[in-house]
Amino acid sequence: HSRNQPVVLTSNVLLSLSCGASNFAASSLMVVDTQYHWNVYFNNAPQIDILSTSIDPATFILPPYSLLSSTTYVIELAVSITLTDKHSTSYSYTASGFADSTLYIPQGHVVAIITGGISRSVTAGNLAIIDASNSYDEDVSIGTGKDAGLLFSWSCVQMYPFYSLSCKGLNIQPMNDTEHLDKLQFKPFLDASLYSFGYRVTVNVWDSLRSRMSSAFVDITVNSPWIPSVELNIISKHQISSGVQIANANELLKLQASVLMINNFTCQWTVNDDSYNLTSLSLTPTRVQLSASTSPMNAYLGLPPNTLHFGTKLMFLLTCEYFSSFDHSLYSAQSSVLIEVNTPPQPGVVVLTPITGTAYSTVFSYSAKYWNDANLPIQYQFYYRTPTFSNMTLQLMSEVSYALFTLPDGDMNNRSKVDLVLQIFDAMHAYTSIHSYPTVFNAKKSENYNTMTNLLQNVSKGLQSNGQKMKVYAAVSQMINYVNTTYSYKLINCTALHRRFDKWFVGSCGDCISNLFVGDSGPSIDKCVSTSQFKRKDAGSRRSLLSFKCVSSSDCEGFEICSSGICVVPLKRCQADCSGRGKCSYIVKDSGIPIADCRVGFSNCTAVCNCQSGYNMSSSCSTSNKDISRRQSIRSTLLNNLWQLMQFS
């Protein structure tokens, strides 16, 4: 286990009854208290200053750099459980157990990094920098480069036009006494008879005791003033070394090149894998025209998420060219960067039990096992997706690989299934998503309300107890979903209506899918129709209401339907058809004045529900006034407590 990684230990407690608990019937046992005590030992001596930061007492967590390298620790857990009889609390029984784990912290690595690509082009006479200040020691928590106490040793060889141990042409000052220099400045000069020289500059980076070392290099081409100067960087949060940089396939890849040239020139992005068509994949132009400038200009390459293939190494190259009308020659300069595409955690198994349950009542268990990755630690996040495509968190990202929770009722349009998601992350935030689909049936509204009330009470209690704060997140997520969602009617098939799906319009749809269709603006459940259906000038207007005979609606145009042999424009429909608990009526949009008639396509009026008694607080008559009042009460109390929860996010 590396020192720069957090330490996370989880525990599972299995209770076996013994003769000491013979006074109890197994079915009447009730756990009244569970105590966890963690201790850390070094050379058999307790380390009283090393304390877990976990808000879950069953989990032991230490932040990075809490333990010393080249050191072995023993972490011990003592658990005591107090039980009593559900029917009589006059007698109690306490069980206890112990477990320990040995943890060795090896020495970390020194990582040498030279900022920029593995090759670059510079122009003779221009000042340039080789920057190794991002080099770091895995055992040092603060700072990089010389600020982390690292020592540096620089060397250089000339690669072409002939090999030489001398790098006078780079004009690096100084090349000696560079132990504490993490950046080198140079102002190269060039023999007038040659167009370019090539050099390799290497840096050896040591820890402060010179016991660990790593190296990085950069190839530098020095060109004549009329040839472009090019330096390439990857814009990324993760970096392995100066030679190989890491990128996640699920993230946007951004490359940036700095180009300096006294003439107009053309730059082209390429990659050393023919399976990638950069021209079609890139979010930015792969071929750009840049103008002469006395200051560096930038060229960018952006590749969208999920473009790169896991586990591959790719060389991205920017080539800048200039055609000289003076000697009719083509001059070019290049810079390249090598990128390794990070592989997310490899498939293990996930276990969900049970697979069927009742909303807000059945406790589901979801766990991940045997997942592996080169970039540790692995972390897990649990959530579910509502039918309106909102993500509701069940357990925040942590190293705890299991979660216990209840779920809302499933999507009625999908056999009461809930889209349950487990995401497995590595240390570089590459992740794998696993979907499971338990069946969750709707409970009675009174049962839902009682469950929400109990959950709210648990939130208030949990905010007072460190051991419950992780569980509070799941409870809050469930309550937010309950107070903001109504499932008393089926979702509308917006595609069939040629309308956009809008998650805010449950029981209704959004606007028409494109300008090739016309219809009322959302929310609406009236069909949008193709503009090609409006062949008659009066189709869809009041003049057409009793004008044309028909056999079927295909004989009609625009918004018209065939009714009793006549093409007529239908009345607008109310949201969710008032859920069967009200009557659809019509009002003038601007004034709210009731009117008797409002047809599809008329923009000055709208359809509204007149709900039956007890449902008039709902715009679609879908939710009772009592249920809405309950939700408002829960929401108010929840908001009052939510700020406390944010203290621990």
C-alpha positions in Angstrom: 0.0 0.0 0.0 1.5 3.3 -1.1 1.9 6.2 1.4 0.2 8.7 -1.0 -3.0 6.6 -1.1 -5.7 6.6 1.6 -6.0 3.6 3.8 -9.5 2.1 3.9 -10.5 -1.0 5.8 -14.1 -2.3 5.9 -15.6 -4.7 8.4 -18.4 -7.3 8.3 -19.8 -8.6 11.6 -21.3 -12.1 11.8 -23.1 -12.9 15.0 -23.4 -16.6 16.1 -25.5 -17.4 19.1 -23.9 -19.4 21.9 -25.2 -20.9 25.1 -24.9 -17.5 26.7 -27.8 -16.3 24.6 -30.0 -19.4 25.4 -32.5 -17.2 27.2 -33.5 -15.7 23.8 -35.6 -17.0 21.0 -33.8 -16.4 17.7 -36.8 -14.7 16.2 -37.1 -12.2 19.2 -33.5 -11.0 19.2 -33.0 -7.2 18.8 -29.7 -5.4 18.5 -29.7 -2.4 20.8 -26.1 -1.2 20.5 -23.0 -1.9 18.4 -19.6 -0.5 19.3 -16.5 -0.4 17.1 -13.0 0.3 18.4 -10.1 0.7 16.0 -6.4 0.8 17.2 -3.2 1.1 15.2 0.0 -0.5 16.5 3.7 0.0 15.5 6.2 -2.4 17.1 3.4 -3.5 19.5 3.0 0.1 20.7 -0.4 1.8 20.2 -0.3 4.9 18.0 -2.9 7.0 19.8 -2.5 9.9 17.4 -3.5 7.9 14.4 -7.3 8.1 14.3 -9.8 7.1 11.6 -11.6 9.9 9.7 -14.5 7.7 8.6 -18.0 8.8 9.5 -19.0 5.1 9.4 -17.7 3.4 12.5 -17.6 0.1 10.7 -15.0 1.5 8.3 -11.5 2.6 9.1 -10.1 5.4 6.9 -6.8 7.3 7.0 -6.0 10.2 4.6 -2.9 9.9 2.4 0.5 10.4 4.1 -0.9 9.4 7.6 1.6 6.5 7.8 5.3 6.3 7.4 7.0 4.6 4.5 9.1 1.4 4.9 7.0 0.7 8.0 4.7 -2.2 9.1 1.6 -1.5 11.1 -1.1 -3.7 12.7 -4.6 -2.3 12.6 -6.9 -4.0 15.2 -10.7 -3.9 15.4 -12.8 -4.8 18.5 -16.6 -5.1 18.2 -19.2 -5.5 20.9 -22.9 -6.0 20.2 -25.6 -5.8 22.9 -28.8 -7.7 22.3 -32.1 -7.9 24.1 -35.5 -9.6 23.7 -38.1 -7.6 21.7 -40.8 -8.6 24.2 -38.8 -8.0 27.4 -35.9 -5.7 28.0 -35.2 -6.9 31.5 -32.4 -9.1 30.2 -29.6 -8.3 27.8 -26.6 -10.1 26.3 -23.3 -8.7 25.0 -21.2 -10.4 22.4 -17.7 -9.3 21.4 -15.0 -10.2 18.8 -11.6 -9.1 17.5 -9.8 -9.0 14.2 -6.6 -7.4 12.9 -4.8 -6.7 9.7 -1.1 -6.2 9.0 -0.2 -3.3 6.6 3.2 -2.6 5.1 3.9 0.8 3.6 6.7 0.6 1.0 8.8 3.5 -0.2 7.2 5.5 -2.9 8.6 6.4 -6.3 10.3 9.5 -7.5 8.6 10.5 -10.8 10.5 12.7 -13.3 8.3 14.9 -15.5 9.3 17.3 -18.2 6.4 19.5 -19.1 5.4 19.3 -22.8 5.7 16.6 -25.4 8.6 14.1 -25.9 9.8 16.2 -28.8 9.6 19.9 -29.7 11.0 22.3 -32.3 12.6 25.7 -31.3 13.9 28.5 -33.4 17.6 29.6 -33.1 18.0 32.8 -31.3 14.8 32.5 -29.2 14.8 32.0 -25.5 13.2 28.6 -24.4 12.7 26.6 -21.2 12.9 23.0 -20.2 10.6 22.6 -17.2 10.9 19.7 -14.8 9.3 21.5 -11.9 6.3 19.1 -11.9 8.4 16.2 -10.9 7.3 14.7 -7.6 8.1 12.3 -4.8 5.2 9.9 -3.9 6.4 10.1 -0.2 6.2 13.9 0.0 2.8 15.4 0.5 3.5 19.0 -0.2 5.1 20.6 -3.3 6.7 19.4 -6.5 10.2 20.0 -8.0 12.7 21.7 -5.8 9.9 22.7 -3.4 9.5 19.0 -2.6 13.2 18.7 -1.8 14.1 17.0 -5.1 17.6 17.1 -6.6 18.3 17.4 -10.3 21.1 16.3 -12.6 20.9 17.4 -16.3 22.7 16.1 -19.3 22.6 16.6 -23.0 23.9 14.9 -26.2 23.7 16.1 -29.9 21.8 13.5 -32.0 22.1 14.9 -35.5 23.4 15.9 -38.0 26.1 13.9 -36.2 26.4 12.4 -32.7 28.3 14.5 -30.1 28.6 14.6 -26.4 28.7 18.4 -26.7 25.6 20.6 -26.7 27.2 24.0 -27.2 24.6 24.8 -29.9 21.8 24.8 -27.2 23.7 27.4 -25.2 22.3 26.2 -21.9 23.6 28.3 -19.0 24.7 26.8 -16.7 25.1 23.1 -17.5 27.0 22.5 -14.2 25.8 23.2 -10.7 22.2 22.4 -11.6 21.4 20.3 -8.6 18.7 22.6 -7.3 17.5 23.8 -10.8 14.2 22.3 -11.9 14.1 24.5 -15.0 16.7 25.2 -17.6 16.8 28.2 -19.9 18.5 28.1 -23.2 18.9 30.3 -26.2 20.2 28.1 -29.1 22.3 29.3 -32.0 22.8 27.6 -35.4 25.5 27.2 -37.9 24.4 29.2 -40.9 25.3 26.4 -43.3 22.8 24.0 -41.8 19.1 24.1 -41.4 18.7 22.2 -38.1 20.4 20.4 -35.2 18.9 17.7 -32.9 19.5 17.3 -29.2 18.3 15.1 -26.4 18.2 16.6 -22.9 17.8 14.2 -20.0 17.1 15.0 -16.4 17.7 12.6 -13.5 15.6 13.4 -10.4 16.6 12.2 -7.0 15.0 12.4 -3.6 16.7 14.5 -0.9 18.8 11.5 0.3 19.7 10.4 -3.2 18.3 6.9 -2.5 15.6 6.9 -5.2 15.8 8.3 -8.8 13.9 8.5 -12.1 14.7 10.0 -15.5 12.9 11.9 -18.2 14.0 13.3 -21.5 12.9 15.6 -24.3 14.2 15.7 -27.9 14.8 19.2 -29.2 15.2 20.3 -32.8 16.8 23.7 -33.3 15.7 25.2 -36.6 16.6 28.3 -38.7 14.6 31.4 -38.0 12.3 30.8 -41.0 11.2 27.4 -39.7 8.4 27.2 -37.1 9.0 26.6 -33.4 6.5 24.1 -32.0 5.9 22.8 -28.5 3.0 20.4 -27.6 1.2 19.8 -24.3 -1.7 17.7 -23.2 -4.2 19.5 -21.0 -4.9 16.8 -18.4 -5.2 16.3 -14.7 -3.2 13.1 -14.8 0.4 12.6 -15.8 2.6 9.5 -15.5 5.9 10.9 -16.8 7.2 13.3 -19.3 7.4 10.6 -21.9 4.0 8.9 -21.4 1.0 10.9 -20.3 -2.3 9.4 -19.2 -5.8 10.1 -20.5 -9.2 8.7 -19.6 -11.3 7.4 -22.4 -14.4 8.8 -20.8 -13.1 12.3 -20.6 -12.5 15.0 -23.2 -8.9 14.9 -24.6 -7.4 18.3 -25.1 -4.1 19.0 -26.8 -2.5 22.4 -27.0 0.5 23.4 -29.2 2.4 26.7 -28.9 3.7 27.7 -32.4 6.1 30.6 -33.2 6.9 31.6 -36.8 7.9 34.8 -38.7 6.0 33.6 -41.8 2.5 32.3 -42.5 2.3 28.5 -42.2 0.0 25.5 -42.1 -0.2 23.0 -39.2 -1.7 19.5 -39.4 -2.6 17.1 -36.5 -2.0 13.4 -37.0 -2.0 10.2 -34.9 0.0 7.0 -35.4 -3.1 4.8 -35.6 -4.9 4.6 -38.9 -8.1 3.4 -37.2 -8.7 7.0 -35.9 -10.0 9.5 -38.5 -9.1 12.7 -36.7 -10.8 14.9 -39.3 -14.2 13.4 -38.5 -13.6 12.7 -34.8 -12.0 16.0 -33.7 -14.1 18.8 -32.2 -11.6 21.3 -33.6 -10.0 21.7 -37.1 -7.2 19.2 -37.6 -5.6 21.5 -40.3 -5.2 25.2 -39.4 -3.6 28.2 -41.1 -1.6 30.4 -38.8 -0.3 33.8 -39.5 3.2 35.2 -38.9 3.6 36.5 -35.4 6.2 37.8 -33.0 4.5 36.0 -30.1 3.5 32.3 -29.8 0.1 31.2 -31.3 -1.9 28.3 -30.1 -3.3 25.3 -32.1 -5.7 22.9 -30.4 -7.0 19.4 -30.8 -10.1 18.2 -28.9 -11.4 14.6 -29.0 -14.8 13.9 -27.4 -15.2 11.4 -24.6 -15.4 7.7 -25.4 -13.3 8.2 -28.6 -10.0 6.5 -27.5 -9.6 2.7 -27.0 -8.7 1.4 -23.6 -5.1 0.3 -22.9 -3.6 1.8 -26.1 -0.6 4.1 -26.5 -1.0 6.8 -29.1 1.5 9.3 -30.6 -0.1 12.6 -31.5 1.9 14.8 -33.8 1.6 18.4 -34.9 3.5 19.2 -38.1 3.8 22.9 -39.1 5.0 23.7 -42.7 6.2 26.8 -44.5 6.8 27.0 -48.3 9.5 29.5 -49.2 9.0 31.3 -52.4 12.6 32.5 -52.1 14.3 29.1 -52.6 11.1 27.1 -53.5 11.7 24.8 -50.5 9.2 23.3 -48.0 10.3 23.8 -44.4 8.6 21.9 -41.5 8.8 21.5 -37.7 7.1 19.0 -35.5 6.2 18.3 -31.9 4.8 15.0 -30.5 3.2 13.7 -27.3 2.8 10.0 -26.3 -0.5 9.3 -24.5 -1.6 6.1 -22.8 -5.3 5.6 -22.6 -6.2 4.5 -19.0 -8.1 1.2 -18.6 -11.0 1.4 -16.1 -11.4 -1.2 -13.4 -11.6 -4.7 -14.9 -14.8 -6.7 -14.6 -15.5 -8.4 -11.3 -18.9 -9.3 -10.1 -21.9 -7.4 -8.7 -24.5 -8.9 -6.5 -28.0 -7.5 -5.9 -30.4 -9.0 -3.4 -33.4 -9.3 -3.5 -34.4 -8.6 -7.1 -38.0 -7.8 -6.3 -39.5 -5.6 -3.6 -41.9 -2.9 -2.4 -41.2 0.8 -2.7 -39.5 2.4 0.4 -39.9 -0.8 2.3 -37.7 -3.6 1.0 -34.1 -3.2 1.9 -31.8 -4.0 -1.1 -28.2 -5.0 -0.8 -25.9 -4.1 -3.7 -22.2 -5.1 -3.6 -19.1 -5.3 -5.8 -16.4 -8.0 -5.6 -13.2 -8.9 -7.2 -12.7 -5.7 -9.2 -9.1 -4.8 -10.0 -7.1 -1.9 -11.5 -3.5 -0.8 -11.7 -4.3 2.6 -10.3 -5.5 2.1 -6.8 -7.5 2.7 -4.7 -10.8 1.6 -6.3 -13.9 3.6 -5.3 -17.6 2.9 -5.7 -20.6 5.1 -6.2 -24.3 3.9 -6.0 -27.3 5.7 -7.5 -30.5 5.1 -9.4 -32.1 6.9 -12.4 -35.7 8.1 -12.3 -38.0 7.6 -15.2 -37.3 11.3 -15.9 -33.6 10.6 -16.2 -32.5 12.3 -13.0 -29.7 10.6 -11.0 -30.5 10.1 -7.3 -27.5 9.3 -5.1 -27.7 6.3 -2.8 -24.1 6.3 -1.6 -21.4 8.8 -2.4 -18.2 7.7 -4.0 -16.0 6.0 -1.4 -14.0 2.8 -1.0 -17.0 1.0 0.6 -17.9 -1.6 -2.0 -21.5 -2.3 -0.8 -24.6 -0.4 0.0 -28.0 -1.0 1.8 -31.0 1.1 0.7 -34.6 1.2 -0.2 -35.9 2.3 -3.6 -38.9 4.1 -5.0 -41.5 2.4 -7.1 -40.3 1.4 -10.6 -41.2 2.8 -14.0 -44.8 1.7 -14.9 -43.8 1.9 -18.6 -41.1 -0.7 -18.0 -42.7 -3.4 -15.8 -42.0 -1.5 -12.6 -38.2 -1.7 -13.1 -35.7 0.7 -11.4 -32.5 1.5 -13.2 -29.9 0.9 -10.5 -26.3 2.0 -11.3 -23.0 1.1 -9.6 -20.0 3.0 -10.9 -16.5 1.6 -10.1 -13.6 4.2 -10.3 -9.9 3.9 -10.3 -7.5 6.5 -8.8 -7.4 8.4 -12.1 -11.3 8.6 -12.2 -11.7 6.2 -15.1 -14.8 4.2 -14.4 -17.0 1.3 -15.3 -20.8 1.5 -15.0 -22.9 -1.5 -14.1 -26.7 -1.4 -14.5 -29.1 -3.6 -12.6 -32.9 -3.6 -12.9 -34.8 -4.7 -9.7 -38.6 -4.8 -9.8 -40.0 -2.4 -7.3 -43.8 -2.3 -6.8 -45.7 0.7 -5.6 -46.8 0.8 -2.0 -49.9 2.5 -0.6 -49.5 6.3 -0.4 -50.1 6.2 3.3 -47.3 3.6 3.7 -45.0 5.9 1.6 -45.8 8.8 3.7 -45.1 6.9 6.9 -41.8 5.7 5.5 -40.8 9.3 4.5 -41.7 10.5 8.0 -39.5 7.8 9.6 -36.7 8.6 7.1 -36.9 12.3 8.0 -36.6 11.4 11.7 -33.6 9.2 10.9 -32.0 12.2 9.0 -32.4 14.4 12.1 -30.9 11.6 14.3 -28.2 10.7 11.8 -27.0 14.3 11.7 -26.2 14.0 15.4 -24.3 10.7 15.0 -21.0 10.2 13.1 -21.8 6.6 12.5 -24.9 7.4 10.5 -23.9 10.3 8.2 -23.2 8.1 5.2 -26.7 6.5 5.5 -28.2 10.0 5.7 -27.3 10.7 2.1 -29.4 7.8 0.9 -32.4 8.8 3.0 -32.2 12.4 1.7 -32.0 11.2 -1.9 -35.1 9.1 -1.4 -37.0 11.9 0.2 -36.1 14.4 -2.6 -37.3 11.9 -5.1 -40.6 11.4 -3.2 -41.5 15.0 -2.8 -40.6 16.0 -6.4 -42.0 13.1 -8.4 -45.5 11.9 -9.2 -46.2 8.4 -10.7 -49.9 8.3 -10.6 -50.1 8.3 -14.4 -48.1 6.7 -17.1 -45.4 8.6 -19.0 -46.4 9.9 -22.4 -44.9 8.5 -25.6 -43.5 11.8 -26.8 -41.9 10.3 -29.9 -45.2 9.2 -31.3 -46.4 12.8 -30.8 -43.4 14.1 -32.7 -42.4 16.0 -29.6 -39.3 16.3 -27.5 -39.2 14.4 -24.1 -38.7 16.9 -21.3 -38.1 15.5 -17.8 -39.8 18.5 -16.2 -43.1 17.7 -18.1 -44.1 14.4 -16.4 -47.4 13.4 -18.0 -46.8 15.8 -20.9 -44.2 16.5 -23.6 -42.0 19.4 -24.7 -41.9 21.3 -27.9 -42.0 19.8 -31.4 -39.0 17.8 -32.4 -37.9 20.2 -35.2 -38.9 23.1 -37.3 -40.3 20.5 -39.8 -43.2 20.0 -37.4 -45.7 22.5 -36.0 -47.9 22.4 -32.9 -48.5 24.1 -29.5 -45.4 24.7 -27.4 -44.8 22.4 -24.5 -46.1 21.2 -22.1 -48.6 19.5 -24.4 -49.9 16.0 -25.3 -51.4 17.2 -28.6 -49.6 15.8 -31.7 -47.2 18.0 -33.7 -47.8 17.6 -37.5 -45.5 17.9 -40.4 -45.5 21.2 -42.3 -46.0 19.1 -45.5 -49.6 18.3 -44.3 -50.6 22.0 -44.7 -51.4 21.9 -48.4 -54.6 24.1 -48.2 -54.1 27.6 -47.0 -56.9 27.3 -44.5 -56.0 23.9 -43.1 -56.0 24.1 -39.3 -57.9 27.4 -39.2 -61.4 28.1 -38.0 -62.7 28.4 -41.6 -61.9 24.7 -42.1 -64.0 23.4 -39.2 -67.0 22.4 -41.3 -65.6 22.7 -44.8 -64.4 19.3 -46.1 -65.9 15.8 -46.1 -63.7 12.8 -45.3 -63.7 9.0 -44.8 -60.6 8.9 -42.6 -58.1 11.4 -41.0 -55.7 10.8 -43.9 -58.2 12.7 -46.1 -57.7 15.8 -43.8 -54.8 18.2 -43.6 -52.9 20.0 -40.9 -54.2 19.5 -37.4 -57.5 18.1 -38.7 -59.0 14.7 -37.9 -62.0 13.0 -39.5 -65.0 13.2 -37.2 -68.5 12.1 -38.5 -67.4 12.4 -42.1 -66.1 16.0 -41.6 -62.5 17.3 -41.3 -62.3 19.2 -38.0 -59.6 20.6 -35.8 -59.8 18.8 -32.5 -60.0 20.4 -29.0 -56.7 20.6 -27.0 -56.2 17.9 -24.4 -55.3 18.7 -20.8 -52.1 17.5 -19.1 -52.4 13.8 -18.4 -56.0 14.0 -19.4 -56.7 15.3 -15.9 -55.8 11.8 -14.5 -59.4 10.8 -14.6 -60.2 13.1 -11.6 -61.3 16.3 -13.3 -62.7 18.0 -16.4 -60.7 19.6 -19.1 -61.7 23.3 -19.7 -60.3 26.2 -21.6 -59.1 29.7 -20.8 -57.5 32.7 -22.6 -53.8 32.6 -22.0 -53.2 36.3 -21.2 -56.3 36.9 -19.0 -57.4 33.5 -17.7 -60.9 34.2 -18.7 -62.9 30.9 -19.3 -63.9 30.1 -22.9 -65.9 27.3 -24.3 -63.7 26.2 -27.1 -59.9 25.9 -27.7 -58.6 24.1 -30.7 -55.2 22.6 -31.4 -53.0 25.2 -33.1 -54.7 28.2 -31.5 -52.0 30.1 -29.7 -54.2 32.5 -27.6 -55.8 29.8 -25.4 -54.8 26.8 -23.4 -56.4 23.7 -21.7 -56.5 23.5 -17.9 -57.9 20.9 -15.5 -60.8 21.6 -13.2 -60.1 18.9 -10.6 -62.5 17.2 -8.3 -62.6 18.1 -4.6 -59.4 17.0 -2.9 -57.2 17.2 -6.0 -57.4 20.9 -7.0 -53.9 21.7 -5.8 -52.5 19.5 -8.6 -52.3 20.9 -12.2 -53.1 17.5 -13.6 -55.4 16.2 -10.8 -52.8 13.4 -10.3 -51.9 14.0 -6.6 -54.3 14.6 -3.7 -54.2 17.8 -1.7 -53.4 15.8 1.3 -50.4 14.2 -0.3 -49.2 17.5 -1.7 -49.4 19.1 1.8 -47.5 16.1 3.2 -44.8 16.6 0.6 -44.6 20.3 1.3 -44.2 19.6 5.0 -41.4 17.0 4.4 -39.7 19.3 1.9 -39.7 22.2 4.4 -38.2 20.1 7.2 -35.8 18.6 4.8 -34.5 21.9 3.6 -34.0 23.0 7.2 -31.7 20.1 7.9 -30.0 19.9 4.5 -27.4 22.6 5.2 -26.2 20.4 8.1 -25.7 17.5 5.8 -23.6 19.7 3.5 -21.1 20.2 6.3 -20.1 16.6 5.7 -20.1 16.4 1.9 
